[in-house]
């Protein structure tokens, strides 16, 4: 069982309109709704790969019940701490010129009692897990060290995977992390090392290893990914596919890499699985995850080399 913990779900609604002007009425050409949140996206990806995924974290009473339907549809077990108020909502309006206008409504802040309840829930659920994925942002109302608190209640024998922004990642390096998945910008913020070439990139990855992380999976976007564990440094290039969206690609990578890690896979296979899922996810225009058939197709075409 793999537990996916997230603190900040997000309801994202994308509108396509002919034009957008203040004070005017607009006709919607298309509308797509995504029940997202990095940990929830990871849980979905794990389930599509056949893993037993459990989604946990905070949820909100006014507009969060539809998340339960989505998790049920994806075959994901869920157990949330329910809060008053609303999930964060993001409204994206795209007009015929492909101009994006974004309107954001933040989530209701989390109270101290609910914060304590989630710590107790994670401590209980993680006892029976092979791995815990902790990803996403810190919700309003939570103390700055709350991510550290969550990771601290996970038993030592359970694998810990983290995907969060670089500044917060830098404060979690003493938590016994088995895998982290930064992108280039997050790696810079976590290490302070300016990345200008391959050598500086490797030096930054090894900086995280020296500070306690066991494996660094560095996402290079459409170019693939690098993984390092202090013994090996490996690179896997992505395939050239039709890219419809990048939303959720990093979460797909985390899902597949975590499943492989929890099954005791070699470092090269962890990398290949992560790149395959990230690549497969960008081919779907109306989803924040990937199709298993596409994942399998991409996986068999990927090669890994030492760097």
C-alpha positions as CSV (number, residue, x, y, z in Angstrom):
1,X,0.0,0.0,0.0
2,X,1.2,3.5,-0.9
3,X,-0.1,6.5,1.1
4,X,-0.3,9.8,-0.7
5,X,-0.6,12.8,1.6
6,X,-1.5,16.3,0.3
7,X,-2.3,19.5,2.1
8,X,-3.7,21.6,-0.7
9,X,-6.3,20.1,-3.1
10,X,-7.3,22.4,-6.0
11,X,-10.4,22.6,-8.1
12,X,-9.3,23.8,-11.5
13,X,-11.9,24.9,-14.1
14,X,-10.7,25.7,-17.6
15,X,-12.9,27.8,-19.9
16,X,-12.4,28.3,-23.6
17,X,-14.1,31.5,-24.8
18,X,-14.2,33.4,-28.1
19,X,-12.9,36.6,-26.5
20,X,-12.6,38.1,-23.0
21,X,-13.3,41.7,-22.1
22,X,-14.2,43.3,-18.7
23,X,-17.9,44.1,-18.4
24,X,-19.0,41.9,-21.3
25,X,-21.0,38.7,-21.4
26,X,-19.1,35.7,-22.8
27,X,-20.2,32.5,-24.3
28,X,-18.3,29.4,-23.2
29,X,-17.0,27.2,-26.1
30,X,-15.8,24.4,-23.8
31,X,-15.3,23.8,-20.2
32,X,-13.1,21.2,-18.4
33,X,-13.0,20.6,-14.7
34,X,-10.0,18.9,-12.9
35,X,-10.1,17.7,-9.3
36,X,-6.4,18.1,-8.7
37,X,-3.9,18.3,-5.9
38,X,-0.4,16.8,-6.4
39,X,-0.9,14.0,-3.9
40,X,-4.3,13.1,-5.4
41,X,-2.8,13.1,-8.9
42,X,0.0,10.7,-7.7
43,X,-2.6,8.4,-6.1
44,X,-4.5,8.3,-9.4
45,X,-1.4,7.4,-11.3
46,X,-0.5,4.7,-8.9
47,X,-4.0,3.2,-9.2
48,X,-3.8,3.2,-13.0
49,X,-0.5,1.2,-12.6
50,X,-2.3,-1.3,-10.5
51,X,-0.9,-0.3,-7.1
52,X,-3.0,0.0,-4.0
53,X,-3.1,3.8,-3.4
54,X,-4.6,5.6,-0.5
55,X,-5.2,9.3,-0.7
56,X,-5.1,11.4,2.5
57,X,-4.8,15.0,3.5
58,X,-7.2,17.9,4.0
59,X,-10.5,18.3,2.2
60,X,-13.2,20.9,2.4
61,X,-17.0,20.6,3.1
62,X,-18.5,23.1,0.7
63,X,-17.0,21.9,-2.6
64,X,-14.9,18.9,-1.8
65,X,-17.4,16.0,-1.9
66,X,-16.9,15.6,-5.7
67,X,-13.3,14.6,-4.9
68,X,-14.6,11.4,-3.3
69,X,-16.4,10.5,-6.5
70,X,-13.2,11.0,-8.5
71,X,-11.2,8.9,-6.1
72,X,-13.8,6.2,-6.2
73,X,-13.9,6.3,-10.0
74,X,-10.1,5.9,-10.1
75,X,-10.1,3.0,-7.6
76,X,-8.2,5.0,-5.0
77,X,-9.0,4.5,-1.3
78,X,-9.3,7.8,0.5
79,X,-9.5,9.1,4.0
80,X,-9.5,12.9,4.5
81,X,-9.6,15.3,7.4
82,X,-12.6,17.5,6.6
83,X,-12.5,21.2,7.1
84,X,-15.1,23.9,6.9
85,X,-15.0,26.2,3.9
86,X,-14.0,25.6,0.3
87,X,-11.2,23.9,-1.7
88,X,-8.9,26.3,-3.5
89,X,-10.4,27.2,-6.9
90,X,-8.6,28.2,-10.1
91,X,-10.5,29.5,-13.1
92,X,-8.6,29.6,-16.3
93,X,-10.0,31.5,-19.3
94,X,-8.4,31.1,-22.7
95,X,-9.6,33.1,-25.7
96,X,-9.1,32.6,-29.4
97,X,-5.7,34.3,-29.3
98,X,-4.6,31.7,-26.7
99,X,-4.4,34.4,-24.1
100,X,-4.8,33.0,-20.6
101,X,-6.6,34.9,-17.8
102,X,-6.4,33.2,-14.4
103,X,-8.7,33.9,-11.4
104,X,-7.8,32.2,-8.1
105,X,-9.8,31.8,-4.9
106,X,-7.7,30.5,-2.1
107,X,-8.8,27.7,0.2
108,X,-10.2,28.3,3.7
109,X,-7.3,28.2,6.3
110,X,-6.7,25.0,8.3
111,X,-7.4,25.1,12.0
112,X,-5.0,23.7,14.7
113,X,-7.3,20.8,15.7
114,X,-7.6,19.6,12.1
115,X,-3.8,19.9,11.7
116,X,-3.3,17.7,14.7
117,X,-5.9,15.2,13.4
118,X,-4.1,14.7,10.1
119,X,-0.8,14.0,11.9
120,X,-2.6,11.3,13.9
121,X,-4.2,9.9,10.7
122,X,-0.9,9.8,8.8
123,X,0.8,8.1,11.8
124,X,-1.9,5.4,11.8
125,X,-2.2,4.8,8.1
126,X,1.5,4.8,7.4
127,X,2.1,1.8,9.7
128,X,0.8,-0.5,7.1
129,X,2.4,1.1,4.0
130,X,5.4,0.3,1.9
131,X,5.8,4.0,1.0
132,X,4.4,7.4,1.7
133,X,4.3,10.2,-1.0
134,X,4.2,13.7,0.4
135,X,3.7,16.3,-2.2
136,X,2.3,19.7,-2.8
137,X,2.1,23.1,-1.1
138,X,1.5,24.2,2.5
139,X,-2.1,25.2,3.1
140,X,-2.9,28.5,4.8
141,X,-3.2,28.3,8.6
142,X,-0.5,25.7,9.0
143,X,2.8,26.3,10.8
144,X,5.9,26.6,8.7
145,X,7.3,23.3,10.1
146,X,4.1,21.3,9.4
147,X,5.6,19.3,6.6
148,X,8.4,18.3,8.8
149,X,5.9,17.3,11.5
150,X,4.0,15.1,9.0
151,X,7.2,13.3,7.8
152,X,8.3,12.8,11.4
153,X,5.3,10.6,12.3
154,X,6.0,8.1,9.5
155,X,7.7,4.9,10.8
156,X,11.4,4.6,9.9
157,X,10.9,1.4,7.8
158,X,8.5,3.1,5.4
159,X,9.9,4.7,2.2
160,X,9.4,8.5,2.1
161,X,9.0,10.3,-1.2
162,X,8.7,14.1,-1.4
163,X,7.8,16.5,-4.2
164,X,7.5,20.1,-3.1
165,X,9.0,23.5,-3.8
166,X,12.7,23.9,-3.4
167,X,12.6,26.2,-0.4
168,X,10.5,23.8,1.6
169,X,12.5,20.8,0.4
170,X,15.6,22.3,1.8
171,X,14.0,22.2,5.2
172,X,13.0,18.5,5.0
173,X,16.4,17.0,4.1
174,X,16.9,15.6,7.6
175,X,13.7,13.6,7.5
176,X,15.2,10.4,6.0
177,X,13.9,10.9,2.5
178,X,14.3,8.0,0.1
179,X,13.4,9.9,-3.1
180,X,12.9,13.5,-4.0
181,X,11.7,14.8,-7.4
182,X,12.7,18.4,-8.0
183,X,12.8,20.2,-11.3
184,X,15.7,22.4,-12.3
185,X,14.3,25.5,-10.6
186,X,13.4,23.6,-7.4
187,X,16.8,22.1,-7.3
188,X,18.4,25.5,-7.5
189,X,16.2,26.8,-4.7
190,X,16.9,23.8,-2.5
191,X,20.7,24.0,-2.9
192,X,21.6,27.5,-3.9
193,X,23.8,26.1,-6.7
194,X,23.3,28.0,-10.0
195,X,22.9,25.4,-12.7
196,X,24.5,26.3,-16.0
197,X,25.7,23.0,-17.3
198,X,25.8,19.2,-16.7
199,X,28.5,19.4,-14.1
200,X,26.7,22.0,-12.0
201,X,23.5,20.0,-12.3
202,X,25.2,16.9,-11.0
203,X,26.9,18.9,-8.3
204,X,23.5,20.2,-7.1
205,X,22.0,16.7,-7.1
206,X,24.9,15.4,-5.1
207,X,24.5,18.3,-2.7
208,X,21.1,16.9,-1.7
209,X,22.5,13.4,-1.3
210,X,25.3,14.7,1.0
211,X,22.5,16.3,3.1
212,X,20.7,13.1,3.7
213,X,18.5,12.3,0.7
214,X,19.0,8.7,-0.7
215,X,17.9,9.3,-4.3
216,X,17.4,12.4,-6.4
217,X,15.1,12.2,-9.4
218,X,15.6,15.4,-11.4
219,X,12.9,16.2,-13.9
220,X,14.2,17.8,-17.1
221,X,10.7,18.4,-18.6
222,X,10.4,17.3,-22.2
223,X,14.1,16.3,-22.2
224,X,13.6,13.4,-19.7
225,X,15.1,13.0,-16.3
226,X,18.3,12.2,-14.3
227,X,18.6,10.1,-11.2
228,X,21.4,9.9,-8.7
229,X,22.0,7.9,-5.6
230,X,25.7,8.6,-4.8
231,X,26.8,5.5,-6.6
232,X,25.2,5.9,-10.0
233,X,24.3,8.9,-12.2
234,X,21.8,8.0,-14.9
235,X,20.0,9.8,-17.7
236,X,16.9,8.8,-19.6
237,X,15.7,11.0,-22.5
238,X,12.0,11.3,-23.1
239,X,10.3,10.3,-26.4
240,X,9.2,12.9,-29.0
241,X,5.5,12.8,-28.5
242,X,2.6,15.2,-29.3
243,X,2.3,17.3,-26.2
244,X,-1.2,18.3,-25.3
245,X,-0.6,19.4,-21.7
246,X,2.1,19.4,-19.1
247,X,-0.4,19.4,-16.2
248,X,0.2,16.5,-13.8
249,X,3.3,15.2,-15.7
250,X,5.5,15.6,-12.6
251,X,2.9,13.8,-10.5
252,X,2.8,11.0,-13.0
253,X,6.6,10.7,-12.8
254,X,6.4,10.5,-9.0
255,X,3.7,7.8,-9.1
256,X,5.5,5.5,-11.4
257,X,8.9,6.0,-9.8
258,X,7.5,5.4,-6.3
259,X,5.8,2.2,-7.4
260,X,9.1,0.9,-8.8
261,X,11.0,2.0,-5.7
262,X,8.5,0.3,-3.4
263,X,8.9,-2.9,-5.4
264,X,12.7,-2.9,-5.0
265,X,13.5,-1.9,-8.6
266,X,17.0,-1.0,-9.7
267,X,17.8,2.7,-10.1
268,X,17.7,2.5,-13.9
269,X,14.2,1.1,-13.8
270,X,13.0,3.7,-11.3
271,X,14.2,6.3,-13.8
272,X,12.6,4.6,-16.8
273,X,9.3,4.2,-15.1
274,X,9.2,7.8,-14.0
275,X,10.0,9.1,-17.5
276,X,7.5,6.8,-19.1
277,X,4.7,8.0,-16.9
278,X,5.6,11.7,-17.3
279,X,5.8,11.2,-21.1
280,X,2.5,9.3,-21.3
281,X,0.7,12.0,-19.3
282,X,1.5,14.9,-21.7
283,X,-0.3,13.1,-24.6
284,X,-3.7,13.4,-22.9
285,X,-5.4,16.8,-23.3
286,X,-8.3,16.2,-20.8
287,X,-6.5,14.4,-18.0
288,X,-4.0,15.0,-15.2
289,X,-2.8,11.5,-15.4
290,X,-2.0,8.9,-18.1
291,X,-3.3,5.7,-19.7
292,X,-1.6,2.4,-18.7
293,X,-1.4,1.3,-22.3
294,X,0.4,4.5,-23.4
295,X,2.7,4.1,-20.4
296,X,3.6,0.5,-21.4
297,X,4.2,1.6,-25.0
298,X,6.6,4.4,-24.0
299,X,8.3,2.3,-21.3
300,X,9.5,-0.3,-23.7
301,X,11.1,2.4,-26.0
302,X,13.2,4.2,-23.4
303,X,16.9,3.7,-22.8
304,X,19.0,4.7,-19.8
305,X,22.7,5.7,-20.0
306,X,25.3,6.7,-17.4
307,X,26.5,10.2,-17.2
